[in-house]
Amino acid sequence: MTVKRLVVLYEHAPPPNAERIERLADTVYVTGDELARALPGADALFTWRTLSTAVAGAWPADRHAAPRWVHVGAAGVDNLLFPALVNDPDVVLTNSRGVYDQPIAEYVLGLILAMAKDLPGMVEHQRRREWRPRDGERIGGRTALVWGTGPIGRAIARLLRATGMKVSGAGRTARTGDPDFGTVHGPATLTAALGGADYVVLAAPLVPATRGMVDAAVLAAMKPGSRLVNVGRGALVDEDALIGALTGGHLAGAALDVFAEEPLPDGSALWDLPGVIVSPHIAGDVHGWQDEVAAIFLENLHRRLDGRPLLNVVDKRTGYVPGAPVPGSA
C-alpha cells in the first residue's frame, strides 16, 4: 500500500524520528487549528498529539478524501471513536499499546505508597519546618481491586502483588485462576469486591460501556476509609459524586491522574480536598516514552508500505485491540 501523504498532528515538537518518517512519505506537520485544511487527501494520520480532540471536527465530510489509516500515540483511542471514522470500514485505526504498561504500574504503586505513608503531608510539614513524627500504614496485606484487566491493568496487578498486596480484577466476565489477578469479578460480585477493597484502581479505557461507571452507587459500595486511584480516563468517574464521597468522609482519599476536563479547572474542589493527590495526566510519561511511541509508528509505516499486517489494530466497535486481554472483559 502507498502512503504518499502523511499528516502528523503535533503540539510542541514533531516525533524524534521525524527524518526517518519523512524518507518514507511526504509528511506535513500541523497543529489542531491547521488540521482541517491538511487532512483532505491524506493517506494517513499520525496523532502525535495524543489527547487532541481536533480530529473529529477536522475529519473530511467526503469519506473518499479521508485518511485510510490513523495511528494514535496513546493506548486509549476514545478521542477517535467518532461515527465517521468508526463506521467507515476502509479506515484502519492503530494505537501504541505496550508503551505505557510498566510506567503506569510504577506510578500507581507510587501513588498508593504516597497515600499510605502520607508523603504529601510529610512534604508540607517539611515546608513549614515542622517535626511531626507519626505512624504510616502498611500496604502489604491490603486489598487492591484493579478495574480494567487489559495490559495496563495486568502490569499494575503484577507490581502490587509483588509488594504483598492482595489483588483481584474487575471486568464484564467473572473468572478464577487468572495468572495476574487470580479472581476477576463480574457484575454479580462487583459490589462485594468493592466493599472489601482498600484501594480501587481504575485502569479501563473510556468507551460507551465504561463512561461514568464509577457513580454515586459504586462509591457508596466502596469500603469506608478506602481510596480511589484513577489512571484510566477522567470520564470514568462522576466527579461530583466523588467529591461528595470525599467531603462526607466515606473515602479516605483519592489519587487522580485524569479528569473529565483537562487541565483541571481552577475552581474544582479536587485541588484542595484533604487526602487527594492531583497529577496532570502523566502516569505513563517517563524518559524515553516518545522514542518508543515513535518507533511503533515507524514500524507500522514500514508495514503499511510493504503490505504487511499492522501492529495494534483496534476494533473500532469496542475500542480494544483484538487478541489482547480486553479491559473489562474475559
N, C-alpha and C positions, 0 to 999 in steps of 0.2 A: 504494500500500500504506500501511497505517496503522502508526505506531509510537506507540501510546498510552502505553506504559510502557517506559521505558528504564532499565536498571541500569548504573551506571558503577562498575567495580571500581577503587579507587584506594588509595594508600598514605599519602602525606603531604599532598597537596592535589589538588583537582579540576582538570580541564583549564582552561587560561587563558581559553577562550571559553565557559565554563560557562553564562553568562547567555544567549548566543545559542542554545545547545543546549536550554536549559530552555524557550525560547519555542516550540520545535517539538515537545516531548514531555514528558510527566510523568516527571521524572528523579529517580532515587533513587541516592544515593551510599553505597557500602558498602565495608568492608574485607573481607579474606578470611574472617574469622571470621563475618561477617554475611551472606555471600553466599548460603548455603543457604536462609536464610529469605526472602531478597528475590527470588531467581531464578524460582521458580514463577509462571507467569502473565505474565512479562515478554515483551515483543515483541522486544527487542533487548538485547544486552550489549556494552558497550564496555570492554575490558580496558585501562584506562589504566595499571594496574599491570602492566607488560608481562611481567615474569618470574614472575608468580604461578602457583603450581601448584594454586590453590584451586578452579579451575573444574571440573575432573574430579570432585572429591569432592562438589561442591555441585550438580552437574547433576541436574535432576529425573528421577526414575525413570519418570514418566509423560511420554512424548515429547510429548504434546499440551500439556503445561504448560511445555515448554522454549522458550527464545527461538528465533525463526526466523532471526535474523541475529546474528552475532557478529563484532565488529571488534576486532583487536588492534593496539595502538600500537607494534608492532615489525615487523620484516621476517620473523623466524623465528616459526613457529607450532607448534613441537614440543610445547609445553605444552598445546595444544588438540587434538592428534590422538588423542584417546581414542575408543574404539569407539562409544559412544552418540552422539557428535557426528559422527564420520566416517561412520557407517552410516545416518544419518538424511538422506535426500535432500532434505528440506524445509529443512534448516539451511544457510544461506549463510555462508561464512567469508571475511572480507576482512582484508587486512593493510596496513601502512604502507610498502610498498615504495617506494623512491626517496628517502626522507628521509636515510638513513644512508650512502649510497654514497660521496660525496666525503669526509665526515668520517672514515669508517673508512679510506679510502685514504690520507688525510693521516696518520692515526695509524700505519698500517703503515709508511709512509715514515719517520716519526719514530722508530719502534722499530728499523728497520734501520739508520738513521744512528746511533742511540744505541749499538747493539751494535758497529757498525763503528768508531766513534770512541771507544768505551769511556767514554761520558758518565757512567754510574753510577760507574765508578772515579774519574773526574775529580772528581765531586761529593764522593765520600768523601775523596779526598786534600785537597780544599779544607776539608772539615770538620775534618780533622786538621792543617790548616795545613802540608801537605807539598808541596814544589815538586818535582814528578817529571815532567819532560819525557819524552815517549815518542812513538813513531810510531803513527798510526792506520791504518786500512785504507781503500782506495778502495771505493766501490760501483759507480762507472762501470766497465762491462765485466764485472761479476759477474753470475751467472746466478740468476734467481728463477723458481721453479715455483709458480704460483698454482693451488691445488687447489680448484676451485669456479668455474665460468665464468658465473655469473649477474651481475646488475647490480653488486653489490659487488665481485666478483672482477674484473670488467671495469674498474671505476674504479681499482682497485689496479694492474692491469696498465698502464693508460694512464699513471698517475703514475710508476710505477717505470721504465717505458720512457723517460719524459722525462728521467730522470737519467742515461741512458746504460746502464742495466742491460739485460741480455738476458733477455727474459721469454717464458715459454710457459705454457700452461694444462694442467690435468689434468681429465679427465671420463670419462664412460662410453663416448663415441664419439670415435674419433680423427678429426682433420680438419686440413687445412692451409689457409692463406690467410685465417685468421680476422683481422678488422680490428684486434682488440685484442691477441690472443695470438700471432698468427702461426700457430704449431703448437699444437694441443690433443692431448695424449697420451691414448690409451685404455689399457685394461688390458695390451695386448700390449707397449707401450713404456714403461709407467709405471716399472718398475724401473730402466731405463736413464736415464730422466729424473730420477728421484730421485738416482741416483748422480752426475749431472752438475750438480746444483743447489747453489749456495752458500747459498741461502735457500729454504725451503719454506714457503709462506704458505697457511694453511687459511682458506678463506672459504666453505665449504659449509654449508648448513643441516643440522640434525640430523633425519634421517628414518631409518627402519629400515635402509636400504641404506648409510648413512654412519656409523652408530653404531659406534664402536671401529675405524674404518677405519685409523687410524694405530696399528698394533700393533707388537710387537717386530720382526716381519719387515720392516715398512715402515721402521722406524727403522734397522734394520741395513742396509737398502738405501740409505739416505741417504749422501751423500758424507762421508767422515771430515772433521771440522772444520767441518761446515756448521751451520746454525742453523734452528730451527723457530719460526714465528710463528703463533699461533692467535688469530684474531678471529672464528671461527665459533661453535662451541659446545664446551664442555669435554668432553662425552662423545664427541667425535670421536676423542679420544686416549686410549690406555691410559696413564694417568699413572704407574703403577708401572714400565712398560716405559720411559717417557720418563726417569724418574728414574735408571733403570739405565743408559740411554744417555748421560746427562749425567755421572753419577758415574764411569762407566767411561772417559770421555774420548772416546767416539766422536763426540759432538756438542760443538761449542764453546759452545753456549748456546741459549737459547730465550727468546722474549718471549710471555707468555701473558696474555691479557685475559679469558679464560673458563676455567672449571674444572668438573670433574664435580660438585663440591659447592661452592656459593657461599653465604656467604663462604668463602674458602679456609680450612680448619681450621688452628688454631694449630700443630698438630703436623705439618703437611705439610712434607716436606723441601724442597719447591719454594721456600719462603720464603728459605732460606739458601744455596742452591746457587750457586756462583760462575758468572757468566755468564747468570744467569736474571733477567729482568725480570718482575715480577708487577704487574698493574694490575687494579682492581676492576670489570671489565666496563663500561668507559667509552669504548671506542673510537669509538662513534657519538655520544657525548654532547658537543654543542657548544652555545654560546649560541644560542638560538632553536629548538632541535630540538623542544621541547614545542609551540611555536606551530605548527610545520609538521605535526606529528602530529595535533594537534587540528583543524587546517584540513582535513586529509584526511578525518577522521571527519565533520566538519560537512558537507563536500561530499557524502559518501556518504549522510548522513542526509537531506539535501535530495533526493538522487536516489531514495532509498528511498520517501520520501513522494510524490514525483512519478511513481513507477513507471518511472523510467529505469534503465538498466543501471548496476550499481555498479562502482567502480574497484577494481582489485587483488583480484578474486575468486580465491580459492585452490582449486586442485584438491585436495580432501581426501585423495585416494588417494596423491598424491605429495608434498604439502606445498609445491608450487610454484604460481606464478601462470601459467596457460597463456598462451601468446603472448609471454611474456617469455623471454629467454635463461635456460635452466634450469641451475642449478648442477649440475655433474657429468654433463651430457648434451649432446647435439647441439642 
